[in-house]
Amino acid sequence: MAVNFTCSFTALCCLALWSFTGTSGVQNVPPPHSTIRPGSPVPVNTNNPGVRKAARFGVYRYNNSSNDLFLFKESLIKKAMVQIVRGLKYMLHVEIKRTVCKKRDHSSLDSCHFQREKNLQQMLRCYFEVWITPWTHKVHIPVAHC
């Protein structure tokens, strides 16, 4: 009985991961019968839509906590892992760069271009942990180090 519950729980977790992130961008995600246990972080493709969304949440957190006059935006997602723990916990290594958009303008980051002026350019390497619970539509960012 316990073995069936464990296998079912593993299958359910893997299916939840696949349904949220989409199979087209997921890389190295184990099949439901894998020996990887639920809750173990797995690498995920850095171009995955879920990863990109999580990185943007991390950047929002950084922008809200910085004193910079300009907004920063993700320029490169170097590494991404995802872990199933009461939702999806993304662990991301991201490079962010200063944009031409000022914070007071409340610009959308999608329309912000990176700084072209040499003396205003800045790049930071960040580590974000972004916890997304899709069924409650909640996002929590317990770690944002740049």
N, C-alpha and C positions, 0 to 999 in steps of 0.2 A: 504494500500500500504506500509506504513512504517513498519507495523508488518511483512509482507511477506519479506521485505528487511532484517530486523533484523534476522528472522529465517533462511533465505538463507545465510546470512553472517555467522551466527553461524555454520550452517552445513558445509559451505565451510572451515571455520577455523579448525573445528574438523577433516574434511577429510584431510586437509593439514597436520595437526599434525600426523594423523595416517599414511599417506603415507610417511612422512619423517622418523618417528621413528619406524615404523613397529608395528603391533598390538601384536606380540608375547611378547614383553618386556614392553608394556605399562600397567601401573597399575593405577586404579582410573581415567581414562580419561572418561569424561562424553560423553554420546551419543549425537548426533546432536540435539535432542529435549530437552536437559537438560536446567535447569534454570541458570546454570553458564554462565556468559556473556563472550563474546570474550575478550581476553586480561587478563582474570583472571588466575593467576598461578595455575597449577594443579600438584599434586605429580606424579612422574614417576619412574618406577622401576630403581634401580641403576645399574642393569645389562643390561639395554637397550643399544643397539649399538650407538644410538645418544648421550646418556649420556656419555658413555665411550669415544667417540670421542671428545665431548666438554671438558671433564676432561683433556684429553691429550693436547688440545689447551691451557687450563689454565696452565698446567705444562710447556709447551713450553714458555709461557709468563713469568712464574716465573724464569725458567732457564736463559732466555735471560736478565732478569733484576737483577739477583743475582751475587754476586762476588765470589761465592763458586767455588772451583776448580773442584768439581764433579757435575754431573747431578743428578737431583731428578726425581723420577717417582711416579705416583699415586700408593698407596698401598691399599687404601680403600676409596670408595665413600660412605659416611655416609648417605647423604640425597640429593635428587634431585627434583627439580621442573622445569617445563617448562611453558613458557608463549608465546602466539602467539602475536607478535607485529612486524609487517613488517619483518617477519621471525620467527625464534624460539629463544627465550631467555632462556638459561638454567641458573638456580641458583643452585650452587653445593657446598656442604660441603665435602671437600676431605682431606684425610690424605696423605701426600707425604713423601717419605723417600729418603735419599741419596743413590745413587748407587755406584758401583765400577768404572763406566765409567767417565773418565775425559772429561771436556768440550772441550779441545783442540783436542781430538780424533774424535770429531763429530760423535759419535756412535749413532746408532739407539736405541731408548729407549726400543724397544721390546727385544733386545738382552742384555740389561743391567740388572744385578742382584743387589739386595740390598747389602749394605755393611755388611760384616761379622765381621770385626774388631770392637770390642766394642767401642774403643776410636774414631772411625770415623762414627759410626752410628748416625743418626739424623732423627727425625720425626717432621714434621710441620703440623699443622692444618690450612687449607686454605679455603677461601670462594672465589669462582670464579663466575663471571657472564659472560657468553659466548653467544654472539649474532651471530647466523648463518642465513644467507640468502641464502638458497640452490639454488635459481634460478639465483643468480648473483655470486655464488661460493665465497662469502665473509664471513670472520669471524672477529668479533670485540670483544675485551675483555676489556670492560670499567672498570671492577673491578677485582682485583687480590690481596687479602689480605692474608698474611700468618703470 
